[in-house]
Structures are given as structure tokens and as C-alpha cells.
Amino acid sequence: MASASLLKSSPVLDKSEFVKGQTLRQSSVSVIRCHPTTAPCLTVRAASSYADELVKTAKTIASPGRGILAMDESNATCGKRLASIGLENTEANRQAYRTLLITAPGLGQYVSGAILFEETLYQSTTDGRKMVDVLVEQNIVPGIKVDKGLVPLAGSNDESWCQGLDGLASRTAAYYQQGARFAKWRTVVSIPNGPSALAVKEAAWGLARYAAIAQDSGLVPIVEPEILLDGEHGIERTFEVAQQVWAEVFFYLAENNVMFEGILLKPSMVTPGAECKDRATPEQVADYTLKLLRRRIPPAVPGIMFLSGGQSEVEATYNLNAMNQAPNPWHVSFSYARALQNTCLKTWGGLPENVKAAQDALLVRAKANSLAQLGKYTGEGESDEAKQGMFVKGYVY
């Protein structure tokens, strides 16, 4: 666990602290063993040399009125998005779309971090500037998706586990040198398929190992066990499963000596299954979700950055707003992909003359969620497009 000195207030991260090329520091993780006695020996893991920086980075991302733009879709998933507007899945088209997103004027007013796919971290914009540098200029912290995707979990009830721990230490060290300052690892839990105790433990253990490795490389880990929306279950069942999952996650985070002040969480909101006939109001979602957080999430964690998980753009914003109607022990905000990008993508349509209109659409959604983080969103002037649900059964990221 972190020492008391790490709990002191730390200033937010200055842009100059996450520019590309910063010297890579070797993590000073050491093991201190007590002298032999008749009592069992206690092993204590020393804090990473990045501890202060991790706290600063987490606080920068969890700053008032700001959240995360998740644009880390794999090339295959990005291809599906491009296909929806009639574009071929080429690197040039992916580059053009990602350039559109990160160059939206003033995006940093509402967005504090952007999660990138590996291709994007090393990519330049269409006018030749490095994507990482553009984000830094916008006062947005660059992040990186580090997991290697879901595969079937043998011995389970047709469930999945997330791969990517092999080679993770060297990859995260390289990502830090390239300018990334936080990381994301997404695993999933399926309610219709159980979830089995095996699947929950595997998800929690994988997240904890990843988080410890990321912190040792100087990256703030986003911990994301997504409870999928698939199913006909009610909100009570989601709440029950979420309690189980987060209990396991924090048990293993502690077992792996992860510093809670240097992580961010990306949970699902507590909602009914997408196919449940009984829908929940934003107030009910907020009530169940905040009750879950209070029971399971230590106040040392700086930020809770919710995923949208197939909710419509407006629904995700209303639910976030409802959770910010009273002070919370954590920064309660957003880490949205489709719920920020859907209208933007359709407005663009792959046409250069639509770039400004598409960026304006992105800024409308970013501002709406910024207001929701502050508890000031009203829903006025929302388009019909923004109200359309985006749930896809069996969705693969």
C-alpha cells in the first residue's frame, strides 16, 4: 500500500511532464525482507519511483469538468465504424478520422485524456504532426490500450478472458517513452453466462497484474472490468454481480500492491440488461451505481471514468449528470467512445468538407458530458441522432 506521504495533495501534471522523449527512468522496485525470527517473515514491496508522477497524472485526468475520449478501437473495429459511412478500412482513412478527433478546436476544455490504439500512438496527423504532440498541445494526456483482446476461457460457461500480460512490461516501458502516461486494459463479465467464479477471478487477477506492471512503467492504469449490457436481467441482478466483481478486483489489486492513488476506474453503470422490459430512470441508475461505488471503491481512488457500453449519447450523459447532483468522494466522469463519436462520425461521412461540422458535433457531446460531470447538464437542444441507442448484442471492441 502507499505510504502516508503519497496521500498528500499533489499538483496536476504540467504539459511538459508528458511530452515525448522524456528520459525513461528505471523503476526502483525493491523487496525488503525482515531478518529471520520465529514469526512468519513479512515481505514489503517498495513504491515505484514513479509514485508522485502517477498521482499527478491521475489527478490531471480527474480534473473538474473533464473526462476521457476513448478512441482506442482496434484497426478491425475502426474498420467497422468506417464501413458504416461507406469508407474502406485503410491506414489513411483511420488517420484522417483520428486527426479529425484530436484536432477539434478547444477539445481540451472538456477532455483531459485520450486513449489511443498502438497505431495511433506512433502515428502522425494528415498534416505531419505527431498525434501525441497534438494532444499535448490541447492539454490532453495521451493514453494507450495495452490488452491484446478477449479469447475463450477454458473451463468456463462460454466466457472470456483477456490476454496481453506476456511482454507487457517491455511494451509499457516503450509506450512511456513514446509519450503515453496512462494505460487501459478491458476485460468483460457476462451476466447471461453466469458469471462463473472462474471468470470473475480471472478478470480480477488479470486486471491487477496489468495495473502493477503499468505503474512500474510510469503509466496510470485504467482498471476496466466491463459488465456487459447483454441480457434480460433487471437492475438488481446487475448490482449483485457488480458488487461481486469489484470485491474481487480490489482484493487482487491489494494483493499485487497496486497504489490506489495512482489508478483510475472505468466501470459500467448499474443498469438493467439491454433486453430487460423494465427500463431504469437516470435517477435509479445513479442511485444503484453510487451505492455500488460507496460499498466497493476506496476514496483513495481519484477518478471513476464510466464507460457508456452501448447507451445512446444522450442516455449516457443524463445518467452521468444524475450521479453528480451531490458531492462524491471521487471524480465521477466519463470515458466514452461511441457516446462521444457516433454523431461526429456520421456527420463527417468521410468528406473533407464536413470536417468542421463533424468536429462541432464532437464538441457538442464533449461539452454536454463536461456539464454532466459538474451536474449541470439539462438536455436542451439534443438531436434525434444523439438519442438513438447503440447497443450491439455480443459487441466486440
For each residue, the residues with C-beta under 8 A, 3 or more apart:
1: 254 257 259 260
2: 6 7 47 51 259 260 261 262 300
3: 6 47
4: 7
5: 8
6: 2 3 47 51 52 55 259 261
7: 2 4 261 300
8: 5
9:
10: 52 55 56 59
11: 14 56 59
12: 56 59 60 63
13: 17 18 53 56 57 59 60 141 181
14: 11 17
15: 18 19 136 137 139
16: 19
17: 13 14 22 53 56
18: 13 15 22 57 136 141 142 179 181
19: 15 16 22 133 136 179
20: 130 132 133 136 177 178 179
21: 177 179
22: 17 18 19 176 177 179
23:
24: 173 176 177 218
25: 49 50 218
26: 49
27: 48 49 50 216 217 218
28: 46 48 49
29: 45 46 48 216
30: 46
31: 43 44 45 46
32: 43 44 46
33: 41 43
34: 37 41 42
35:
36: 41
37: 34 41
38:
39:
40:
41: 33 34 36 37
42: 34
43: 31 32 33
44: 31 32
45: 29 31 257
46: 28 29 30 31 32
47: 2 3 6 51 259
48: 27 28 29 51 54 215 216 218 259
49: 25 26 27 28
50: 25 27 53 54 215 216 217 218 262
51: 2 6 47 48 54 55 259 262
52: 6 10 55 56
53: 13 17 50 56 57 218
54: 48 50 51 57 58 215 218 220 259 261 262
55: 6 10 51 52 58 59 261 262 302
56: 10 11 12 13 17 52 53 59 60
57: 13 18 53 54 60 61 141 181 182 220 262
58: 54 55 61 62 182 220 261 262 263 264 302 303
59: 10 11 12 13 55 56 62 63 302
60: 12 13 56 57 63 112 113 141
61: 57 58 66 68 112 113 141 182 220 264 302 303 305
62: 58 59 112 264 302 303 305 330 331 333
63: 12 59 60 66 112 331
64: 331 373 374
65: 109 110 370 371 373 374
66: 61 63 109 110 111 112 333 370 373
67: 110 111 112 113 305 333 334 335 336 369 370 373
68: 61 111 112 113 114 115 143 222 305 333 334 335 336
69: 101 107 111 113 114 115 140 336 337 340 366
70: 114 115 184 307 335 336 337 340
71: 98 101 102 114 115 116 117 120 337 341
72: 115 116 117 120 143 144 145 184 337
73: 77 78 81 117 337 397
74: 77 78 117 149 397
75: 78 79 89 94 117 119
76: 79 80 89
77: 73 74 80 81 396 397
78: 73 74 75 81 82 89 94 97 117
79: 75 76 82 83 89 94
80: 76 77 83 84
81: 73 77 78 84 85 97 341 345
82: 78 79 85 87 88 89 93 94 97 350
83: 79 80 86 87 89
84: 80 81 345 346
85: 81 82 345 346 348 349 350
86: 83 349 350
87: 82 83 93 350
88: 82 93
89: 75 76 78 79 82 83 93 94
90: 93 94
91: 94 95 119
92: 95 96
93: 82 87 88 89 90 96 97 350
94: 75 78 79 82 89 90 91 97 98 119
95: 91 92 98 99 123 124 125 126
96: 92 93 99 100 126 350
97: 78 81 82 93 94 100 101 345 348
98: 71 94 95 101 102 120 123 125 131
99: 95 96 102 103 125 126 127 131
100: 96 97 103 104 344 348 355 358 359 362
101: 69 71 97 98 104 107 114 341 344 362
102: 71 98 99 107 114 125 131 134 135 138 140
103: 99 100 125 134 359
104: 100 101 107 359 362 363 366
105: 359 363
106: 109 110 363
107: 69 101 102 104 110 111 138 140 362 363 366
108: 111 112 138 139 140
109: 65 66 106 366 367 370
110: 65 66 67 106 107 363 366 367 369 370
111: 66 67 68 69 107 108 114 138 140 366
112: 60 61 62 63 66 67 68 108 139 140 141
113: 60 61 67 68 69 140 141 142 143 182 335
114: 68 69 70 71 101 102 111 135 140 141 142 143
115: 68 69 70 71 72 143 144 145 182 184 222 335
116: 71 72 120 121 131 142 143 144 145 180
117: 71 72 73 74 75 78 120 121 145
118: 121 122 144 145
119: 75 91 94 122 123
120: 71 72 98 116 117 123 131
121: 116 117 118 131 132 142 144 175 178 179 180
122: 118 119 178
123: 95 98 119 120 130 131
124: 95 128 129 130 131
125: 95 98 99 102 103 128 129 130 131 134
126: 95 96 99
127: 99
128: 124 125
129: 124 125 133 134
130: 20 123 124 125 133 134
131: 98 99 102 116 120 121 123 124 125 134 135 142
132: 20 121 135 136 142 178 179 180
133: 19 20 129 130 136 137 179
134: 102 103 125 129 130 131 137 138
135: 102 114 131 132 138 140 141 142
136: 15 18 19 20 132 133 139 140 142 179
137: 15 133 134
138: 102 107 108 111 134 135
139: 15 108 112 136
140: 69 102 107 108 111 112 113 114 135 136
141: 13 18 57 60 61 112 113 114 135 181 182
142: 18 113 114 116 121 131 132 135 136 179 180 181
143: 68 72 113 114 115 116 180 181 182 183 184 219 222
144: 72 115 116 118 121 175 180 182 183 184 219
145: 72 115 116 117 118 183 184 185 186
146: 164 168 171 172 175 183 184 185 210 214
147: 162 163 164 184 185 186 187 210
148: 162 163 164
149: 74 162 163 164
150: 160 161 162 163 187 188 396
151: 160 161 162 163
152: 156 158 159 160 161
153: 156 159 160 161 198 199 202
154:
155: 198
156: 152 153 159 193 194 196 198 199
157: 193 194 195 196 199
158: 152 193
159: 152 153 156 189 190 193 194 195 196 198 199
160: 150 151 152 153 187 188 190 199
161: 150 151 152 153 187 199 202 203 206
162: 147 148 149 150 151 185 186 187 188 203 206
163: 147 148 149 150 151 166
164: 146 147 148 149 168 185 210
165: 168 206 209 210 213
166: 163
167: 170 171
168: 146 164 165 171 172 210 213 214
169: 172 173 213 216 217
170: 167 173 174
171: 146 167 168 174 175
172: 146 168 169 175 176 183 213 214 216 217 218 219
173: 24 169 170 176 177 217
174: 170 171 177 178
175: 121 144 146 171 172 178 180 183 217 219
176: 22 24 172 173 179 180 181 217 218 219
177: 20 21 22 24 173 174
178: 20 121 122 132 174 175
179: 18 19 20 21 22 121 132 133 136 142 176
180: 116 121 132 142 143 144 175 176 183 219
181: 13 18 57 141 142 143 176 218 219 220
182: 57 58 61 113 115 141 143 144 219 220 221 222 264
183: 143 144 145 146 172 175 180 210 214 219 220 221 222
184: 70 72 115 143 144 145 146 147 221 222 224 266
185: 145 146 147 162 164 206 207 210 211 214 221 222 223 224
186: 145 147 162 224 226 266 397
187: 147 150 160 161 162 203 206 207 224 225 226
188: 150 160 162 203 225 226 227 228
189: 159 195 199 200 203 225 226 227 228 241 245
190: 159 160 193 194 195 199 228 230 231
191: 194 195 227 228 230 231 233 237 238 241 273
192: 230 231 232 233 273
193: 156 157 158 159 190 196 199
194: 156 157 159 190 191 199
195: 157 159 189 190 191 199 200 241 244 245
196: 156 157 159 193 199 200
197: 200 201
198: 153 155 156 159 201 202
199: 153 156 157 159 160 161 189 190 193 194 195 196 202 203
200: 189 195 196 197 203 204 244 245 248
201: 197 198 204 205 248
202: 153 161 198 199 205 206
203: 161 162 187 188 189 199 200 206 207 225 245 248 249
204: 200 201 207 208 225 245 248 249 251 252
205: 201 202 208 209 252
206: 161 162 165 185 187 202 203 209 210
207: 185 187 203 204 210 211 223 224 225 249 252 253
208: 204 205 211 212 249 252 253 255 256 258
209: 165 205 206 212 213 256
210: 146 147 164 165 168 183 185 206 207 213 214 221
211: 185 207 208 214 215 221 223 253 256 258 263
212: 208 209 215 216 256 257 258
213: 165 168 169 172 209 210 216 217
214: 146 168 172 183 185 210 211 217 219 220 221
215: 48 50 54 211 212 218 219 220 221 258 259 262 263
216: 27 29 48 50 169 172 212 213
217: 27 50 169 172 173 175 176 213 214
218: 24 25 27 48 50 53 54 172 176 181 215
219: 143 144 172 175 176 180 181 182 183 214 215
220: 54 57 58 61 181 182 183 214 215 262 263 264
221: 182 183 184 185 210 211 214 215 258 262 263 264
222: 68 115 143 182 183 184 185 263 264 265 266 305 335
223: 185 207 211 249 253 263 264 265 266
224: 184 185 186 187 207 265 266 267 307
225: 187 188 189 203 204 207 245 246 249 267
226: 186 187 188 189 266 267 268 307 309
227: 188 189 191 238 241 242 245 267 268
228: 188 189 190 191 231 268 309 395
229: 268 271 273 274 309 310 311 391
230: 190 191 192 273 274 275 393 394
231: 190 191 192 228 273 274 275 276
232: 192 273 275 276 277
233: 191 192 237 238 272 273 276
234: 237 238 272 273 276 278
235: 238 239 270 271 272 276 278 280 284 285 288
236: 239 240
237: 191 233 234 240 241 273
238: 191 227 233 234 235 241 242 268 270 271 272 273 288
239: 235 236 242 243 270 288 291 292
240: 236 237 243 244
241: 189 191 195 227 237 238 244 245
242: 227 238 239 245 246 267 268 270 292 296
243: 239 240 246 247 292 295 296
244: 195 200 240 241 247 248
245: 189 195 200 203 204 225 227 241 242 248 249
246: 225 242 243 249 250 267 292 296 297
247: 243 244 250 251 296
248: 200 201 203 204 244 245 251 252
249: 203 204 207 208 223 225 245 246 252 253
250: 246 247 253 254 296 297 298
251: 204 247 248 254 255
252: 204 205 207 208 248 249 255 256
253: 207 208 211 223 249 250 256 258 260 263
254: 1 250 251 257 258
255: 208 251 252
256: 208 209 211 212 252 253
257: 1 45 212 254
258: 208 211 212 215 221 253 254 262 263
259: 1 2 6 47 48 51 54 215 262 263
260: 1 2 253 263 298 300 301
261: 2 6 7 54 55 58 300 301 302
262: 2 50 51 54 55 57 58 215 220 221 258 259
263: 58 211 215 220 221 222 223 253 258 259 260 301 302
264: 58 61 62 182 220 221 222 223 301 302 303 304 305
265: 222 223 224 297 301 303 304 305
266: 184 186 222 223 224 226 305 306 307 335
267: 224 225 226 227 242 246 293 304 306 307
268: 226 227 228 229 238 242 271 306 307 309
269: 285 289 306 309 311 319
270: 235 238 239 242 285 288 289 292
271: 229 235 238 268 280 285 311 319
272: 233 234 235 238 276 278 279 280
273: 191 192 229 230 231 232 233 234 237 238 276
274: 229 230 231 310 391 393
275: 230 231 232
276: 231 232 233 234 235 272 273 279
277: 232
278: 234 235 272
279: 272 276
280: 235 271 272 284 285 288
281: 284 285
282: 285 286 315 318 319 321 322
283: 286 287 322
284: 235 280 281 287 288
285: 235 269 270 271 280 281 282 288 289 319 322 323
286: 282 283 289 290 319 322 323 325
287: 283 284 290 291
288: 235 238 239 270 280 284 285 291 292
289: 269 270 285 286 292 293 319 323
290: 286 287 293 294 323 328
291: 239 287 288 294 295
292: 239 242 243 246 270 288 289 295 296
293: 267 289 290 296 297 304 328 330 332
294: 290 291 297 329
295: 243 291 292
296: 242 243 246 247 250 292 293
297: 246 250 265 293 294 301 304 330
298: 250 260 301
299: 329 330
300: 2 7 260 261
301: 260 261 263 264 265 297 298 304 330
302: 55 58 59 61 62 261 263 264 330 331
303: 58 61 62 264 265 330 331 332 333
304: 264 265 267 293 297 301 328 330 331 332 333
305: 61 62 67 68 222 264 265 266 333 334 335
306: 266 267 268 269 316 319 320 332 333 334 335 336
307: 70 224 226 266 267 268 335 336 337
308: 311 313 316 334 336 337 338 339 390
309: 226 228 229 268 269 391
310: 229 274 338 389 390 391 392 395
311: 229 269 271 308 315 316 319 339 389 390 391
312: 315 316 339 386 387 388 389 390
313: 308 316 317 338 339 340 342 343 365 385 386 387 388 390
314: 317 318 379 382 386 387
315: 282 311 312 318 319 387 389
316: 306 308 311 312 313 319 320 334 336 339 369
317: 313 314 320 321 339 365 368 369 372 377 379
318: 282 314 315 321 322 372 377 379
319: 269 271 282 285 286 289 306 311 315 316 322 323
320: 306 316 317 323 324 332 333 334 369 372 373 377
321: 282 317 318 324 325 371 372 375 376 377
322: 282 283 285 286 318 319 325
323: 285 286 289 290 319 320 328 332
324: 320 321 328 332 372 373 374 375
325: 286 321 322 375
326: 375
327:
328: 290 293 304 323 324 331 332
329: 294 299
330: 62 293 297 299 301 302 303 304
331: 62 63 64 302 303 304 328 373
332: 293 303 304 306 320 323 324 328 373
333: 62 66 67 68 303 304 305 306 320 369 373
334: 67 68 305 306 308 316 320 339 340 369 372 373
335: 67 68 70 113 115 222 266 305 306 307
336: 67 68 69 70 306 307 308 316 339 340 341 365 369
337: 69 70 71 72 73 307 308 340 341
338: 308 310 313 341 342 390
339: 308 311 312 313 316 317 334 336 342 365 369 390
340: 69 70 313 334 336 337 344 362 365 366 369
341: 71 81 101 336 337 338 344 345 362 365
342: 313 338 339 345 346 385 386 388 390
343: 313 346 347 361 364 365 383 385 386
344: 100 101 340 341 347 348 358 359 361 362 365
345: 81 84 85 97 341 342 348 358
346: 84 85 342 343 349 385
347: 343 344 354 357 358 360 361
348: 85 97 100 344 345 351 354 355 357 358
349: 85 86 346 354
350: 82 85 86 87 93 96
351: 348 354 355
352: 355
353:
354: 347 348 349 351 357 358
355: 100 348 351 352 358 359
356: 359 360
357: 347 348 354 360 361
358: 100 344 345 347 348 354 355 361 362
359: 100 103 104 105 344 355 356 362 363
360: 347 356 357 363 364
361: 343 344 347 357 358 364 365
362: 100 101 104 107 340 341 344 358 359 365 366
363: 104 105 106 107 110 359 360 366 367
364: 343 360 361 367 368
365: 313 317 336 339 340 341 343 344 361 362 368 369 386
366: 69 104 107 109 110 111 340 362 363 369 370
367: 109 110 363 364 370 371
368: 317 364 365 371 372 377 382
369: 67 110 316 317 320 333 334 336 339 340 365 366 372 373 377
370: 65 66 67 109 110 366 367 373 374
371: 65 321 367 368 374 376 377 378
372: 317 318 320 321 324 334 368 369 375 376 377
373: 64 65 66 67 320 324 331 332 333 334 369 370
374: 64 65 324 370 371
375: 321 324 325 326 372
376: 321 371 372
377: 317 318 320 321 368 369 371 372
378: 371
379: 314 317 318 382
380:
381:
382: 314 368 379 386 387
383: 343 386 387
384: 387 388
385: 313 342 343 346 388
386: 312 313 314 342 343 365 382 383
387: 312 313 314 315 382 383 384
388: 312 313 342 384 385
389: 310 311 312 315
390: 308 310 311 312 313 338 339 342
391: 229 274 309 310 311 395
392: 310 395
393: 230 274
394: 230
395: 228 310 391 392
396: 77 150
397: 73 74 77 186
